[in-house]
Amino acid sequence: VTRLLHLIGAGRTGSALGAAFARSGHPIGAVVARSAASAAEAVRRIGSGEPTIDPCRALRAGDRTLIALPEAAIAPTVAALATTRLRLDGAIVLHVAGSLDCEVLAPLRATGASVGTLHPCAAFPDRVAPPLAGVTFDLDGDAPAIAVARELVDRIGGHALELPRGGKPLFHAAACLSANSLTALLEPAIRMAQAAGASEPQARAAMTALARSAVDAVAKRGAIQALTGPIERGEHDVIAAHVAALDRLAPELASTYRQLARLTLATARRRDGRDPARDDAIERLLAERR
Ligand SMILES: NC(=O)c1ccc[n+]([C@@H]2O[C@H](COP(=O)([O-])OP(=O)(O)OC[C@H]3O[C@@H](n4cnc5c(N)ncnc54)[C@H](OP(=O)(O)O)[C@@H]3O)[C@@H](O)[C@H]2O)c1
């Protein structure tokens, strides 16, 4: 029996995952979007599958279904599907949302399906799919759903991470800090470099290369040991010069710098062998002006 992988929702995430599973040799079944044109476009991106606007076509006994809908659309779609008297014995239904656990799919258990989640710790900002090898996928769900989720993650070279019940929202919060907050702190960094005289492309290239090396150091050494720079070294006068330059050239960014530098100091203080008096002096320098 050929088990198909169906997709309900095939926007940025659904089509990136669908394309990766198709490339791994997994047969793709229905590809569901809200409009026929969008479904056809998704099938083109994935490279196989049957475009449709009918989610019922994406559920079949023994098959696998990935739900890649926006968070708010999952529960209503599941409620509609659960009332259709489909018999789905042996089917596996997984959603890819980060913040929700498998219980949003619970109504489908009555059809005979096992439910779970498979959330890629990856950003899909556009329809160009990033490579998924090495990406962690956090999972939860019923035992048969977890087993299939692990098999799917293996196929595309990802790492499966099963979370205990209740762990999903906090893990998602951590993922948002790592991706979204990192982006949000690079944005003022790039503007600061521009205020210092770099062009936007120069500032972007310099700051992103530097950020990449910092991220690599965290991967190798752990966050606390990876910290470098004047705050880690306790250089009060260097930080005073930053604050003075900000006040002169980019006063609108001074408060952002202070806030993030205080966060840096909190990380530095977790290192062994700090001089607390020196750290307190830096803390006073970084306090908001009244
Ligand atoms: N983007 C990321 O970086 C990322 C990363 C990890 C996980 N995720 C998860 O992936 C899921 C989808 O996000 P996305 O960024 O891929 O969204 P997206 O690009 O907007 O795609 C959403 C898909 O769902 C369909 N859809 C939207 N609203 C619907 C509704 N009310 N009823 C039925 N179908 C609907 C859309 O159909 P049409 O094409 O016809 O509009 C489209 O196929 C979310 O749960 C998100 O948490 C996203």
The ligand as an SDF file (V2000), in Angstrom:
LIG
                    3D

 48 52  0  0  0  0  0  0  0  0999 V2000
    6.3140   31.0430    8.1670 N   0  0  0  0  0  0  0  0  0  0  0  0
    7.1210   30.4790    9.0360 C   0  0  0  0  0  0  0  0  0  0  0  0
    8.2820   30.8810    9.1640 O   0  0  0  0  0  0  0  0  0  0  0  0
    6.6620   29.3040    9.8690 C   0  0  0  0  0  0  0  0  0  0  0  0
    7.6400   28.5200   10.5290 C   0  0  0  0  0  0  0  0  0  0  0  0
    7.2240   27.4130   11.2610 C   0  0  0  0  0  0  0  0  0  0  0  0
    5.8670   27.0990   11.3370 C   0  0  0  0  0  0  0  0  0  0  0  0
    4.9500   27.8900   10.7000 N   0  0  0  0  0  0  0  0  0  0  0  0
    3.5200   27.5210   10.8000 C   0  0  0  0  0  0  0  0  0  0  0  0
    2.9960   27.2170    9.5240 O   0  0  0  0  0  0  0  0  0  0  0  0
    1.5880   27.5190    9.5050 C   0  0  0  0  0  0  0  0  0  0  0  0
    1.2630   28.2960    8.2390 C   0  0  0  0  0  0  0  0  0  0  0  0
    1.9960   29.4960    8.2100 O   0  0  0  0  0  0  0  0  0  0  0  0
    2.5660   30.0970    6.8320 P   0  0  0  0  0  0  0  0  0  0  0  0
    3.5000   31.1870    7.2350 O   0  0  0  0  0  0  0  0  0  0  0  0
    3.0470   29.0160    5.9480 O   0  0  0  0  0  0  0  0  0  0  0  0
    1.2060   30.7350    6.2250 O   0  0  0  0  0  0  0  0  0  0  0  0
    0.8410   31.1470    4.7380 P   0  0  0  0  0  0  0  0  0  0  0  0
    2.0760   31.2560    3.9000 O   0  0  0  0  0  0  0  0  0  0  0  0
   -0.0570   32.3140    4.8580 O   0  0  0  0  0  0  0  0  0  0  0  0
   -0.0140   29.9000    4.1900 O   0  0  0  0  0  0  0  0  0  0  0  0
   -1.2470   29.5740    4.7340 C   0  0  0  0  0  0  0  0  0  0  0  0
   -1.9590   28.4940    3.9150 C   0  0  0  0  0  0  0  0  0  0  0  0
   -3.1900   28.2020    4.5540 O   0  0  0  0  0  0  0  0  0  0  0  0
   -4.2940   28.5580    3.7120 C   0  0  0  0  0  0  0  0  0  0  0  0
   -5.2800   29.3010    4.5320 N   0  0  0  0  0  0  0  0  0  0  0  0
   -5.0960   30.5140    5.0970 C   0  0  0  0  0  0  0  0  0  0  0  0
   -6.1720   30.8640    5.8360 N   0  0  0  0  0  0  0  0  0  0  0  0
   -7.0460   29.8510    5.7360 C   0  0  0  0  0  0  0  0  0  0  0  0
   -8.3280   29.6220    6.2530 C   0  0  0  0  0  0  0  0  0  0  0  0
   -8.9570   30.5270    7.0370 N   0  0  0  0  0  0  0  0  0  0  0  0
   -8.9450   28.4720    5.9500 N   0  0  0  0  0  0  0  0  0  0  0  0
   -8.3440   27.5740    5.1480 C   0  0  0  0  0  0  0  0  0  0  0  0
   -7.1130   27.7360    4.6060 N   0  0  0  0  0  0  0  0  0  0  0  0
   -6.4740   28.8580    4.9130 C   0  0  0  0  0  0  0  0  0  0  0  0
   -3.7260   29.4180    2.6140 C   0  0  0  0  0  0  0  0  0  0  0  0
   -4.5040   29.2250    1.4350 O   0  0  0  0  0  0  0  0  0  0  0  0
   -4.3760   30.2480    0.1860 P   0  0  0  0  0  0  0  0  0  0  0  0
   -3.0030   30.0070   -0.3720 O   0  0  0  0  0  0  0  0  0  0  0  0
   -5.4290   29.8340   -0.7570 O   0  0  0  0  0  0  0  0  0  0  0  0
   -4.5270   31.6260    0.7590 O   0  0  0  0  0  0  0  0  0  0  0  0
   -2.2900   28.8780    2.4870 C   0  0  0  0  0  0  0  0  0  0  0  0
   -2.2840   27.7050    1.7040 O   0  0  0  0  0  0  0  0  0  0  0  0
    1.2840   28.2900   10.7890 C   0  0  0  0  0  0  0  0  0  0  0  0
    0.6740   27.4140   11.6970 O   0  0  0  0  0  0  0  0  0  0  0  0
    2.6500   28.6800   11.2880 C   0  0  0  0  0  0  0  0  0  0  0  0
    2.7280   28.7300   12.6910 O   0  0  0  0  0  0  0  0  0  0  0  0
    5.3250   28.9750    9.9730 C   0  0  0  0  0  0  0  0  0  0  0  0
  1  2  1  0
  2  3  2  0
  2  4  1  0
  4  5  1  0
  4 48  2  0
  5  6  2  0
  6  7  1  0
  7  8  2  0
  8  9  1  0
  8 48  1  0
  9 10  1  0
  9 46  1  0
 10 11  1  0
 11 12  1  0
 11 44  1  0
 12 13  1  0
 13 14  1  0
 14 15  2  0
 14 16  1  0
 14 17  1  0
 17 18  1  0
 18 19  2  0
 18 20  1  0
 18 21  1  0
 21 22  1  0
 22 23  1  0
 23 24  1  0
 23 42  1  0
 24 25  1  0
 25 26  1  0
 25 36  1  0
 26 27  1  0
 26 35  1  0
 27 28  2  0
 28 29  1  0
 29 30  1  0
 29 35  2  0
 30 31  1  0
 30 32  2  0
 32 33  1  0
 33 34  2  0
 34 35  1  0
 36 37  1  0
 36 42  1  0
 37 38  1  0
 38 39  2  0
 38 40  1  0
 38 41  1  0
 42 43  1  0
 44 45  1  0
 44 46  1  0
 46 47  1  0
M  CHG  2   8   1  16  -1
M  END
$$$$
